[in-house]
Amino acid sequence: MFFNWGLQGCLVVQCYIYHLWFPHDRLYIKSLVYGLLIYECVQTGLVTDFAFDNFVYGYGQRAILTQFHNTWFSVTIMCSLVSCVVQSYFAYRVWVLGRSAILTGIILFLSFAQMSVGVAGGIMLHVIDPNAAAASIVTPVISSWLGGAALADVIIAASMSYLLLRGKNGIKRSDDMINALVRFVVETGAMTATVAVLDLICFTALSNTLLHECPALVLAKLYSNTLVASLNNRVIITRSQNGPILTTSTPSGQYQLRNLSGSRTFVTAMGKQSGKSGIQSQGQIEVGVDVDVQDDTSTVGPRGSALKHSGSKVDFKVPPIDVLVDDSQRMQV
């Protein structure tokens, strides 16, 4: 229970970080992230209600402790639904990386199959309404759901790792980035698969107890955190490869550049392209420029005609903006 609440807090922080760093992501990605946050808030509320039924309203009653209460929906059905959404998203990533219709189809099939079985198992728990001692009736269904979810996670982790490693080209910088991505994919995939297998073992071997609910209560949160963390991982990889990240705060003309130090910096600005930077865009754009930063910031010429850092010069033009580096430095664009 406490792990469920703790992971809900982690998800809130992850979504806040996503909101700060990626305000210009595509609408469907932002809808997915914020939709997952709302979904998990509802799940946390239902799980908290289940905890109150067990440990407050039913305090001292052994029969209450062996009942499933609302977990037929808040754990079984909601977890199977969110796992399908997350696995489908990673199936899309596999498709983008490898363009393999067969591999993507296998992942999607397993994802929707485990979701269907999980929903069916939740409905069976609600209709039959067994207590923990009689849960063996639905054991095959729940076992199939958990086994399918774990298998899908393993296939996703293995296929993404293979496709990423295939893209190595011998250049240290890009290879290091690929290695970081592979580590993240393997760690997150192994984590969700391990928890699903642990839940499967507890539910099968200890079906007359409710020990299986310990991993089951955190499984949905793990899936949601995995997806949002994979999106936020772009910040960590960019920092490790390019040094500190300088980013804009609003598209309306006021910009803040953070952490102006290091040997390489990635500068991001929003504005209308009007110069000859070679960046193709329309309307409001996001301009990324690699510059060398060795000493203090020099100047940014009128209308952003030049960005100078210790002899390096990068040409790009944006509308006039006021750039705040910190309390002691100001750059005029």
KEPA-278950 format. One record per residue (C-alpha): residue in three letters; x, y, z. Coordinates in Angstrom, 3 decimals, padded with zeros to 6 digits, m for minus. Layout:
N
> ALA | X | Y | Z
...
end
This chain:
333
> MET | 000.000 | 000.000 | 000.000
> PHE | 002.724 | 002.446 | 000.963
> PHE | 004.660 | 001.557 | m002.177
> ASN | 001.555 | 002.398 | m004.221
> TRP | 001.305 | 005.827 | m002.632
> GLY | 005.052 | 006.359 | m002.973
> LEU | 005.004 | 005.483 | m006.675
> GLN | 002.053 | 007.830 | m007.131
> GLY | 004.249 | 010.584 | m005.734
> CYS | 007.039 | 009.567 | m008.111
> LEU | 004.609 | 009.748 | m011.016
> VAL | 003.493 | 013.250 | m010.024
> VAL | 007.131 | 014.392 | m009.951
> GLN | 007.820 | 012.689 | m013.292
> CYS | 004.835 | 014.434 | m014.886
> TYR | 005.931 | 017.774 | m013.430
> ILE | 009.411 | 017.310 | m014.904
> TYR | 007.829 | 016.393 | m018.230
> HIS | 005.639 | 019.499 | m018.070
> LEU | 008.696 | 021.715 | m017.493
> TRP | 010.999 | 020.232 | m020.114
> PHE | 008.697 | 019.189 | m022.941
> PRO | 005.839 | 021.698 | m023.278
> HIS | 006.015 | 021.456 | m027.059
> ASP | 005.651 | 017.685 | m027.454
> ARG | 002.944 | 016.447 | m029.751
> LEU | m000.582 | 016.612 | m028.421
> TYR | m001.110 | 012.861 | m028.328
> ILE | 002.034 | 012.369 | m026.217
> LYS | 000.994 | 015.056 | m023.736
> SER | m002.528 | 013.628 | m023.606
> LEU | m001.090 | 010.196 | m022.877
> VAL | 001.110 | 011.486 | m020.039
> TYR | m001.548 | 013.595 | m018.338
> GLY | m004.198 | 010.938 | m018.955
> LEU | m002.028 | 008.380 | m017.169
> LEU | m001.589 | 010.787 | m014.261
> ILE | m005.352 | 011.231 | m013.853
> TYR | m005.908 | 007.505 | m014.284
> GLU | m003.393 | 006.647 | m011.585
> CYS | m004.859 | 009.245 | m009.214
> VAL | m008.206 | 007.460 | m009.541
> GLN | m006.524 | 004.098 | m008.954
> THR | m004.771 | 005.408 | m005.852
> GLY | m008.080 | 006.665 | m004.505
> LEU | m009.730 | 003.277 | m005.017
> VAL | m006.800 | 001.457 | m003.425
> THR | m006.964 | 003.821 | m000.450
> ASP | m010.666 | 003.047 | m000.097
> PHE | m009.783 | m000.656 | m000.115
> ALA | m007.216 | m000.027 | 002.629
> PHE | m009.800 | 001.774 | 004.757
> ASP | m012.249 | m001.120 | 004.318
> ASN | m009.615 | m003.565 | 005.506
> PHE | m007.805 | m001.745 | 008.272
> VAL | m010.236 | 000.898 | 009.535
> TYR | m013.868 | m000.060 | 009.015
> GLY | m013.129 | m003.786 | 009.269
> TYR | m010.526 | m003.554 | 011.989
> GLY | m010.273 | m006.790 | 013.980
> GLN | m012.495 | m008.800 | 011.598
> ARG | m010.577 | m011.635 | 009.985
> ALA | m013.254 | m012.268 | 007.377
> ILE | m012.810 | m008.710 | 006.051
> LEU | m009.091 | m009.238 | 005.530
> THR | m009.654 | m012.157 | 003.135
> GLN | m012.106 | m010.321 | 000.886
> PHE | m011.143 | m008.668 | m002.391
> HIS | m013.328 | m005.534 | m001.936
> ASN | m012.818 | m003.275 | m004.986
> THR | m009.497 | m004.809 | m006.044
> TRP | m011.295 | m006.770 | m008.775
> PHE | m011.454 | m003.402 | m010.552
> SER | m008.770 | m001.171 | m008.997
> VAL | m006.011 | m003.796 | m009.307
> THR | m006.906 | m006.437 | m011.870
> ILE | m008.839 | m004.462 | m014.482
> MET | m007.087 | m001.105 | m014.110
> CYS | m003.643 | m002.687 | m014.146
> SER | m004.377 | m004.749 | m017.248
> LEU | m005.663 | m001.636 | m019.044
> VAL | m002.683 | 000.573 | m018.212
> SER | m000.210 | m002.199 | m019.051
> CYS | m001.828 | m002.535 | m022.481
> VAL | m001.534 | 001.216 | m023.103
> VAL | 002.134 | 001.326 | m022.079
> GLN | 003.059 | m001.817 | m024.001
> SER | 001.286 | m000.484 | m027.101
> TYR | 003.308 | 002.718 | m026.860
> PHE | 006.545 | 000.734 | m026.711
> ALA | 005.315 | m001.408 | m029.598
> TYR | 005.069 | 001.823 | m031.589
> ARG | 008.658 | 002.596 | m030.625
> VAL | 009.733 | m000.842 | m031.803
> TRP | 007.992 | m000.144 | m035.098
> VAL | 009.780 | 003.208 | m035.454
> LEU | 013.168 | 001.611 | m034.712
> GLY | 012.898 | m001.537 | m036.785
> ARG | 009.910 | m001.195 | m039.112
> SER | 009.150 | m004.825 | m038.349
> ALA | 005.453 | m005.506 | m038.782
> ILE | 005.784 | m009.056 | m037.422
> LEU | 007.564 | m008.060 | m034.212
> THR | 005.235 | m005.120 | m033.617
> GLY | 002.228 | m007.340 | m034.301
> ILE | 003.410 | m009.951 | m031.781
> ILE | 003.817 | m007.309 | m029.072
> LEU | 000.421 | m005.775 | m029.792
> PHE | m001.239 | m009.190 | m029.848
> LEU | 000.238 | m010.150 | m026.479
> SER | m000.614 | m006.743 | m025.054
> PHE | m004.266 | m006.818 | m026.058
> ALA | m004.558 | m010.506 | m025.169
> GLN | m003.281 | m009.997 | m021.617
> MET | m005.561 | m006.973 | m021.260
> SER | m008.599 | m008.977 | m022.357
> VAL | m007.771 | m011.849 | m020.026
> GLY | m007.110 | m009.423 | m017.161
> VAL | m010.440 | m007.676 | m017.637
> ALA | m012.188 | m011.059 | m017.802
> GLY | m010.430 | m012.161 | m014.620
> GLY | m011.492 | m008.990 | m012.817
> ILE | m015.101 | m009.473 | m013.853
> MET | m014.987 | m013.085 | m012.683
> LEU | m013.693 | m011.970 | m009.289
> HIS | m016.555 | m009.512 | m009.009
> VAL | m019.300 | m011.889 | m010.178
> ILE | m018.155 | m014.955 | m008.236
> ASP | m016.987 | m012.774 | m005.328
> PRO | m014.704 | m015.372 | m003.759
> ASN | m012.573 | m014.735 | m000.729
> ALA | m008.871 | m015.496 | m000.737
> ALA | m009.412 | m019.129 | 000.178
> ALA | m011.697 | m019.728 | m002.812
> ALA | m009.674 | m017.725 | m005.343
> SER | m008.398 | m020.909 | m007.007
> ILE | m011.469 | m020.735 | m009.246
> VAL | m010.019 | m017.831 | m011.165
> THR | m006.343 | m018.756 | m010.765
> PRO | m005.892 | m019.944 | m014.395
> VAL | m007.332 | m016.676 | m015.746
> ILE | m005.281 | m014.397 | m013.509
> SER | m002.162 | m016.483 | m014.163
> SER | m002.658 | m016.134 | m017.912
> TRP | m003.000 | m012.355 | m017.549
> LEU | 000.168 | m011.963 | m015.497
> GLY | 002.144 | m014.390 | m017.632
> GLY | 001.102 | m012.578 | m020.812
> ALA | 002.057 | m009.194 | m019.360
> ALA | 005.481 | m010.461 | m018.284
> LEU | 006.104 | m012.083 | m021.684
> ALA | 005.207 | m008.866 | m023.507
> ASP | 007.569 | m006.880 | m021.274
> VAL | 010.440 | m009.286 | m021.943
> ILE | 009.882 | m009.193 | m025.706
> ILE | 009.745 | m005.376 | m025.686
> ALA | 012.975 | m005.094 | m023.705
> ALA | 014.784 | m007.669 | m025.851
> SER | 013.613 | m006.288 | m029.194
> MET | 014.326 | m002.649 | m028.337
> SER | 017.769 | m003.571 | m027.022
> TYR | 018.589 | m005.481 | m030.206
> LEU | 017.317 | m002.721 | m032.492
> LEU | 019.202 | m000.035 | m030.583
> LEU | 022.463 | m001.998 | m030.458
> ARG | 022.171 | m002.596 | m034.180
> GLY | 022.442 | 001.154 | m034.670
> LYS | 025.952 | 001.415 | m033.218
> ASN | 028.403 | 002.968 | m035.650
> GLY | 031.687 | 003.056 | m033.733
> ILE | 031.448 | 006.737 | m032.840
> LYS | 031.938 | 006.971 | m029.075
> ARG | 029.409 | 009.732 | m028.469
> SER | 026.532 | 008.050 | m030.279
> ASP | 027.486 | 004.604 | m028.966
> ASP | 027.442 | 005.901 | m025.396
> MET | 023.973 | 007.309 | m025.974
> ILE | 022.767 | 003.975 | m027.354
> ASN | 024.272 | 002.131 | m024.375
> ALA | 022.430 | 004.462 | m022.000
> LEU | 019.160 | 003.837 | m023.830
> VAL | 019.687 | 000.074 | m023.756
> ARG | 020.393 | 000.120 | m020.023
> PHE | 017.215 | 002.069 | m019.386
> VAL | 015.110 | m000.236 | m021.567
> VAL | 016.480 | m003.388 | m019.957
> GLU | 016.130 | m002.062 | m016.414
> THR | 012.546 | m000.866 | m016.796
> GLY | 011.445 | m003.918 | m018.784
> ALA | 013.041 | m006.274 | m016.291
> MET | 011.425 | m004.421 | m013.387
> THR | 007.847 | m004.667 | m014.657
> ALA | 008.338 | m008.261 | m015.828
> THR | 009.844 | m009.284 | m012.473
> VAL | 006.968 | m007.779 | m010.498
> ALA | 004.418 | m009.454 | m012.787
> VAL | 006.151 | m012.843 | m012.386
> LEU | 006.353 | m012.354 | m008.617
> ASP | 002.629 | m011.607 | m008.539
> LEU | 002.011 | m014.713 | m010.649
> ILE | 004.016 | m016.920 | m008.276
> CYS | 002.287 | m015.564 | m005.185
> PHE | m001.167 | m015.904 | m006.712
> THR | m000.517 | m019.459 | m007.910
> ALA | 001.505 | m020.928 | m005.061
> LEU | m000.162 | m018.996 | m002.238
> SER | m003.673 | m018.734 | m003.604
> ASN | m005.267 | m019.064 | m000.149
> THR | m003.660 | m015.787 | 000.949
> LEU | m003.632 | m012.199 | m000.269
> LEU | 000.150 | m011.936 | m000.505
> HIS | m000.131 | m011.555 | m004.259
> GLU | m001.731 | m008.143 | m003.745
> CYS | 001.590 | m006.727 | m002.515
> PRO | 003.170 | m006.749 | m006.008
> ALA | m000.213 | m006.327 | m007.698
> LEU | m000.861 | m003.005 | m005.956
> VAL | 002.293 | m001.443 | m007.441
> LEU | 002.251 | m002.998 | m010.915
> ALA | 000.046 | m000.346 | m012.532
> LYS | 002.172 | 002.451 | m011.064
> LEU | 005.337 | 000.817 | m012.373
> TYR | 003.958 | 000.765 | m015.910
> SER | 002.936 | 004.438 | m015.782
> ASN | 006.232 | 005.537 | m014.260
> THR | 008.115 | 003.540 | m016.883
> LEU | 006.426 | 005.354 | m019.754
> VAL | 006.845 | 008.862 | m018.348
> ALA | 010.428 | 008.126 | m017.266
> SER | 011.249 | 006.969 | m020.790
> LEU | 010.069 | 010.337 | m022.105
> ASN | 011.972 | 012.281 | m019.451
> ASN | 015.064 | 010.199 | m020.168
> ARG | 015.684 | 012.495 | m023.124
> VAL | 016.817 | 015.173 | m020.690
> ILE | 019.318 | 012.914 | m018.941
> ILE | 020.808 | 011.617 | m022.186
> THR | 021.128 | 015.107 | m023.648
> ARG | 022.777 | 016.374 | m020.459
> SER | 025.273 | 013.520 | m020.404
> GLN | 026.176 | 013.965 | m024.054
> ASN | 026.041 | 017.735 | m024.505
> GLY | 026.573 | 019.193 | m021.053
> PRO | 024.026 | 021.446 | m019.366
> ILE | 020.814 | 022.206 | m021.214
> LEU | 019.689 | 025.764 | m021.854
> THR | 016.021 | 025.978 | m022.581
> THR | 013.308 | 028.566 | m023.015
> SER | 010.518 | 029.059 | m020.542
> THR | 007.754 | 030.578 | m022.646
> PRO | 007.098 | 031.131 | m026.358
> SER | 005.884 | 034.699 | m025.815
> GLY | 009.249 | 036.419 | m025.838
> GLN | 010.678 | 035.972 | m022.345
> TYR | 013.351 | 033.286 | m022.197
> GLN | 015.497 | 031.856 | m019.427
> LEU | 018.774 | 030.050 | m020.098
> ARG | 019.809 | 027.682 | m017.329
> ASN | 023.197 | 026.382 | m016.275
> LEU | 025.394 | 028.335 | m018.679
> SER | 028.627 | 026.411 | m018.149
> GLY | 030.568 | 023.435 | m019.433
> SER | 032.255 | 022.697 | m022.713
> ARG | 029.169 | 022.062 | m024.835
> THR | 025.684 | 023.403 | m024.463
> PHE | 022.440 | 022.797 | m026.288
> VAL | 020.506 | 026.041 | m026.723
> THR | 016.804 | 025.947 | m027.363
> ALA | 014.762 | 028.986 | m028.374
> MET | 011.266 | 029.558 | m029.629
> GLY | 010.478 | 032.114 | m032.316
> LYS | 009.850 | 032.745 | m035.954
> GLN | 012.648 | 031.865 | m038.309
> SER | 013.788 | 034.911 | m040.259
> GLY | 017.466 | 034.286 | m040.945
> LYS | 019.709 | 031.863 | m042.744
> SER | 020.363 | 029.336 | m040.021
> GLY | 019.354 | 026.504 | m042.318
> ILE | 016.743 | 025.243 | m039.858
> GLN | 013.552 | 024.333 | m041.676
> SER | 010.393 | 025.286 | m039.825
> GLN | 007.153 | 027.179 | m040.040
> GLY | 005.627 | 029.626 | m037.596
> GLN | 006.703 | 029.058 | m034.022
> ILE | 009.837 | 026.912 | m034.046
> GLU | 012.253 | 025.317 | m031.650
> VAL | 015.848 | 026.067 | m032.607
> GLY | 018.614 | 023.837 | m031.288
> VAL | 022.178 | 025.058 | m031.623
> ASP | 025.404 | 023.404 | m030.456
> VAL | 027.922 | 025.982 | m029.249
> ASP | 031.227 | 025.876 | m027.373
> VAL | 031.157 | 027.502 | m023.968
> GLN | 034.575 | 028.072 | m022.418
> ASP | 034.407 | 031.510 | m020.834
> ASP | 031.663 | 033.888 | m019.829
> THR | 028.910 | 034.645 | m022.308
> SER | 029.856 | 037.274 | m024.860
> THR | 027.003 | 038.862 | m026.773
> VAL | 023.995 | 038.096 | m028.801
> GLY | 023.730 | 040.675 | m031.575
> PRO | 020.654 | 042.660 | m032.485
> ARG | 017.714 | 040.485 | m033.530
> GLY | 019.762 | 037.403 | m032.676
> SER | 022.115 | 037.809 | m035.624
> ALA | 024.960 | 036.009 | m033.859
> LEU | 025.560 | 033.941 | m030.738
> LYS | 029.209 | 034.255 | m029.681
> HIS | 030.953 | 032.080 | m027.109
> SER | 034.751 | 032.346 | m026.993
> GLY | 035.217 | 032.641 | m030.717
> SER | 032.425 | 030.268 | m031.720
> LYS | 029.753 | 031.881 | m033.832
> VAL | 026.379 | 030.403 | m034.679
> ASP | 024.000 | 032.367 | m036.894
> PHE | 020.299 | 032.226 | m036.211
> LYS | 017.605 | 034.879 | m035.994
> VAL | 014.567 | 035.113 | m033.760
> PRO | 012.335 | 038.035 | m032.752
> PRO | 013.820 | 040.354 | m030.105
> ILE | 013.763 | 038.659 | m026.718
> ASP | 015.249 | 039.362 | m023.312
> VAL | 017.434 | 036.456 | m022.183
> LEU | 018.171 | 036.126 | m018.469
> VAL | 021.195 | 033.997 | m017.651
> ASP | 021.189 | 034.687 | m013.936
> ASP | 020.878 | 037.689 | m011.632
> SER | 024.222 | 039.108 | m012.767
> GLN | 024.129 | 038.434 | m016.507
> ARG | 021.694 | 039.586 | m019.171
> MET | 021.819 | 039.001 | m022.903
> GLN | 019.794 | 041.143 | m025.275
> VAL | 018.466 | 039.520 | m028.441
end
